[in-house]
């Protein structure tokens, strides 16, 4: 049972300092775009539910058929501010049970733009007798995801050290065959070759500390068109250009070792810095329709194709061992005795690793319904189906077969649910909503993302001003290395509050 739990944890955890080659994680990270994040404050305030609604520039990314509702042009601009709180607990997974020690709280703020764009109207006017009444073209830039998060933890590990993991990976390999972290440990005299493998000069049982900082964003530029047939059938399509910028910095430390492994009891600390930066671009397409069977009801359906992305990654790892002054190591090389002053060796710095790979994200299918209560407002809801197991990686620089196998085994399909409503009185609007966005990791009990939303607006013939607050909760986990028994890991409760304001000008 514990091996199964550790295996699941291995798949879920973020990049480890042990390896930078876990590209299946990117299939999860870069596939989780959310049109609610890049919507106007009006749509954010109703939980992002908008597939059956029209007359809002957000339709360009969610359901372009909604652009067919416009009868005039509009320019829209939505600045946002994220307030992110992360409460991280450090624990040891023993016999399938997580034993937590303490928690660290971190805060981060991020200013961004949810969207900016314009709708150019080409309708034939309200009083035309033609069944086809024209349409509208939208050109927009929308935020699809945000990656800003800072977390840290510290705790005592009375069972193992990262050096134990390095020894296990080294096995009986030749020094030149060690992975990057293993060779760095050899360079810093944390491990040394002996008959039948390697030995370590670390007593173990350290205090472990890690800081993980992520930043970046995923934006999509859209060119979409929506048309209107007889005020009953609306249809449209569009193209999206993807832009991804992601950076992760991890700083890991071990100190206060319980010494006692031969005569070398003078290691003070280990410092490991790991950095990954990914830049990407891609393309997708979306299509949709909205049908009005009766005056007070609309039913919508949308399809977003897979995004075809090209991603460039740069990464490196640095390792430094802090030895007491006067600590030496002596060995015989080709018949000569060589003594090293460990306190004065330079830190190990890896080369910059550069890789290019392709990612095909899952497609999305959504349906929605909206019921209008005269001119007093509406209630609406969406369901959206995404099969994350259909994501696929490909590269000319390395083999992706293992990652694709993990994607098939690890990720599953989910159904996102969004509901919301709006109440109107005179020129004012009150709005509220809720969204449930399940995590696609199979058989794992992390908290799914939930959004509670509310807002208000003011509208005139010439302009409109909308305000929204989105309060979301979710969880993340991370581990510095992997252990067959007594796995160290951290669990983070993330609370994110997003405040958005939309200014719209009609023309």
N, C-alpha and C positions, 0 to 999 in steps of 0.2 A: 504493500500500500504506500509506504513512504517513497519508494522508488518512483511510483506513478506520480505522486505529488511533486517530487523534485523535477521529474521530466516535464510536467505541465508548467512548473515554475520556470524552468529553463526556457521554454518557448515564449513565455509571457514577458520575462524580464527584458529590460532595455539592454543596449550594447554593454557588454562586460569588458573590463580592462584586459581580460584574457584573450579576447578575439574581436576583431573589427569586421568579421565576415558573416554576420548574422543578417543577411539581406531579406529574409522572410519577415523580419520586423518592419522593414520599409513597406512591404506589401500591405501591412496593417496600417502603419502610420500615414502613408501618402494616399491610401484609398479612402480614408475616413473624412471625405469632404462633406460639408454640411451647408446646404443652401440657406438654412436659417441664419447662419452667422453673417452672411453677406447680403441679407435682406434689408429693406428700409426699416426704420424704427416702428412703423405701423405693423409690418409683418412679424418683426421680432416680438412685439408686445402680445401677439395672439399665438405664441408658441411656434411660430414659423409655418403654421398651417395655411397653405395658399394655392394648392393645386387646382381647386375649384373656383378660385377668385380671379378677378381681372382688374384692370385699371391701375396696376401698380408696376413700377419698373422692375421689381424683383422677379416678375414673371419671366424675364429674359433667362434666368438661371434655373427656375423651378418648373415652369410650364409656359412656353412661349405663346400658347394659345391665348393667355390672358392679355397679351398686348393688343388683341383684337377689340378689347373693350374701350380703348382710348378714342376720344373724339377731339383731342387737342394735343399739342406737344407739351413736353415737360422737361425740365432740368432738375436733377436730384443730386444731393450731396449729403452723406451720412458719416460724420466723424464718430468714433467710439472710444471708450476708455474701459480697459479691463483691470479689475482689482482681483488679484489671485492670492489665495491663502492656502498654504500646503502644510499639513501636520503629519510628520513622518515618524513612525515608530520603528525601532530596531529590534529584531527578534532572531531566534534560532528555531528552525523547524526540526523538532525531535520526535521520532516515532509518529510522524503524521500530525503532530500538535505544535502550533506556533506558540512559542514562549517569548513574550515581549518584555523589554526592559524599560525603556523610556522613550520620550518623543521630543522632537525638535520642530519648531514652527518657523516658517519663512513666509515672507510677503514679497510680492512683485506687482508692479503696475505696468501697463503697456497701452500707449496711445496708438490708434490705427484708424483706418478708414474702412467701414463696412462696405460701402459702395459709393460710386460716383458714375453718373452717366446721363444720357439724354434719350428721349423718345421723340421721333419725328413722325408726325401724323399725316397719313395719306387717305383718310376716309373721304367719302363723297358727300358728307353732310348728313345731318339728322333726318332730313325730310325727303331723301331720295326714294324713288319707287323701286330702284334696283334691288334685287335680292342680295347680290354681293355688294357690300357697303364699303369695301376697301380695307385698309389695314394700317399698321404702324411698324416702324423700324426702330429698334433699340440698340444702342451702343453703350455698353456698361463695363465697369470693372468691379468685381465682387470678391470679397474675402470668402474663401472656401474652408480654411482652417487656420488655426493659430497654434504655435508650438511653444509659447513662452511659459516657462515653469522653472522654479528654483526649489530644490529640496536638499536636505542634509540630515545625517543621523550620526550618532556615536553610541557605542556600547562595548561591553566586555564579552569577548568570545573565549570561553573556557574550554573549547574543544579543538579548534584548528586555526590555521593561519593560511593566508594566500600562498605562502611558500609550500604548504602541503599540496595545494592544487598544482603548483608549478612542478613539484617533484613527480606527481602522478602523471602529468602530461609528458614530462621528460622521459620517464621510463628508462629504457636502455638505448635511447637514440644517441647518435654521435652529436657532438656539440654543434656541428654545422647543419644538423637537421632539426634543431630545436625551433619552436615557434618564436615569434618576436619577443614575447614576454619571458619565455624560458631563457633565451640568449641574453636578454637584459639582466636577468637574475644571475646568470653565470658571470657576466661582465662585472657585476657588483659584488661578487663573491658570496652571494646568498646561497648558491648551490655550487657544488664542485664534483667533478667526475671521480668515481671510485669503482672498484671492481664490481661489475654487475649492475651498474647504474649510476646514481648520484646520491650525495649526502648533502645535508643542510646544516648551517651553523645558526639556526634559529630555534630557541627553546619553545616558542609557541605561546598560546594563551594571551594574545595581545588585546589592547584596546583598539577598536577599529572605528575609523571615521571616514565618511565619504560625503562629498558635495557634488551634486549633479545640477548643472545649469543648461537649460535648453532655451533656444530662441529661434525665431523665424516665422514664416508665414507661407500660406498657399493662396494665391490669387488666381482668378480666372477672368479673362477679357472675353466678353460675349458680343456677338453680332447676331441678332435674332429678329424675326418678323412674325407678326400675328395678324390674321385676317378675321373678318366678320361676315357670316352669311345669314341674313334675315334676322339678326339679333337672336338667333337660336343656336347656331353652330359656330363655334370659334375654333380656329386651328392655327398652328404655327410651328416653326422650326428654327434652329439656330446652331451656331458653331461656337465652341469655347476654346480659348488658348490658355494653357496652364503655365503658371510660373511658381516654382517652389524654391524657397531658400531656407535651409535648416542647418542649425549648428548645435552640437552638444559638447560640453566640456565636463569631464569627470576628474575629480581630484580625490585620490584614495590614500589613506595613511594607516599604518599600524605602528604602535608604540607601547611602551611599558610591557615588554615581553617578560614572560616567566623564563628566565635563563636556566642553563644547566646542561646544555648539550656539548660536551667536551670542553676544551679550554677556551673556546672563543665565546666568552659571555659578555661581549661589549657592543652589541648592536643596540643602538638607541631607537631607531625608527626606519621605516620604509615609506617612501613617497612615490606614488605613481600618478602621472598625469596622462590622460587619454583624451584626444580631441578628434571629432568627426565633423566634417562639413559637407553638405550635399546641396547641389544646385540642380534644378531640373526644369524642363519645359515639355509641353505635351499638347494634345488636341483631343477634343471630344465633340459629340453632336447630341442635340436633344430635339425631341418632337413632342407635340401634345395636342389635345383637343379638350374643349369644354362644351357641354351640351346643356341647353336650358329646356327641359321638357314642359315645365310650367313656369309662370312668371316668378314665383318665389323660390325656385330651386335650381341649382346648377350642379352638374356632375362633371368632374374632370379626370383626365388620365394623362400621364406623361411617361416618357421613356428617355433615359440618358444613356448613351452608348458608353462602352468602356473608354477610359482615357488612355491614350497611347503616349507614354512618357519616356524621355531619355534623361538619365540622371548621371551626374558626374560627382564622384566622391573623392575627398581628400582626407587622410587620417594619419595620425602618428601617435606614438606612445613614448613617454620618458619615464625612467626609473632611477631613483637615487637611494642608496643605502647610507645611513648616517652611523658611522662607527666612532667609538671613543678614540681620542687622540692616543697615539702610540700603539694602536691595534695593528698587528702584522699577520701575514700569512706566508708560509714558506713552502715551496714545492721544488721538486727536481724536474728540470726540463732538459732533455737530451744530455743527461749526465751532469748538468750544472745546477747548483742550488740557487734559486731565485726567491727573494723576499719582497713582498709587496706591503707598502704602507697604506692600509685600507682607509684611513681617515683622510687621505689626500687624493684618492682616485676621483676622476671626473665623473659626473652623472652620465648615465647612458641615454643617448638621444637617437631614436630610430630615424630612418629615412622617411620622407614624405611619400605615403602610398597613394597612388592615383588610380582610380578605376572608373570605368563607364559601364552602365548597364541599362537595360530597358525594363519597364514595368507596364503591364497591362492591368489596369484596375478593373473591378467588377462593374457591370452595368447596373442601372437602377430602374425600377418600375414603380410608379406611384399612382394612386387613385385618391380622389377627394370628393367631398360633398359639402355644399354650403346651402343653408336655409336662411332666407331673408324674411325679417319680420316687418313688413311694410317698409317705411322709411326710418324705422327706429333702430335698425341694426341687423346683425346676422350672427349665426353660429356656424362653425365650420370645423372639419376634421380631415386629416390625411393619414394614409398608411403607405409606407414605402418599403419595398422588398429589395434586399441587397444580399448576394451570395459572395461573401468574402473568400470562400474557398476556391472561387474561379479566378482569382488573381494569378498572374504568371510573370516570372522573371526570366530574362535572357541576357547573355553577355558574351562578347568575344574575348574578354579579359580573364574570365574564370568560369568554372562550371557552376551552373545554377540548379542542377538536378536535385541535389540534397535539399536546397531551399524550397523548391517547388513541391517536393514530397512532403516537407513539413507544412507548407501552406495547405495542401490537400487534407492532411491529417489533423491540423490544428484549428483551422478557421471554419466557421459554419455560417449559414445564412441567418439574417436577422430581419425583423419587421419593426421599423421605426414608426412611432405613433405621435401625431401632433394634433392638438385640439385647441380651439380658441374662439373668441367672440368679441364683438364690438357693439357698444350702445351709443346711439347718436341723439343729441339734443341741440337744436340750432346749429351753430358752427363747430360745436365741441364733440369730441369723441372720447369715450372711455373703453379700455381694452384689457383683456387678460387671457392667459393661455397656459398650456402645459405641454411638455414634450418628453417622451420616453424613448431613449436611444440605447438599445442593448449592446453590450460588449460581445464581439463575435468569437471569443475564445471558447472552445468546447470544454464542457465539464469543469469549469472553473468558476468559483463563487466570488468574483470581484463585483463590487457595486456597479450596476449599470448607470449610465448618465441620465439624470433627470433635470429638466429645466422648468422652473416656475417663472412666469413672465407677467408683466403688467405694463401699462402705459396710457398715454392720453395724447390727443391731437387737436389742432385747430385748423379749419379749412375755410378759404374764401375762393372766389373765382380766379384770383390772380396768383395766390400762393398758398402753401400749407406748411405747418410746422408740427412735427411729431416727436414724441419722447418715449423711450422704452427702457425698462430694466429687466435683465435676464439673470436669474440666480440659478446656477447649475452646481451639481454635486457629482463626483465620480471618484474612482480610486486608481492608483498605479502601484506597481511593485518593481523592485530592482534588487540585484545581488551583485557583489563584487567578483565572485567566483563561484564555482560549483563543487559541492561536496557530496559524496555518496551518503554520508551520515552527518547529522547536525549542521544543516544548511543555514548559513547566515543570510539574512535578507531584510529588506525594509518594505513597509507598506505605508503609502501616503494617501491620506484623505484630502481631496482637492475641492476647494470651494471657490468658485469663480463668479464674480458679479460684473456684468457688462452693462454700461450705461451708454445709450446711443441717442443721438438727436439728428433728425432728418429735416433739411430745408429743401422745399420743392417750389419751383417757379413754373407756372403754366404760361404757355405762349401759343 
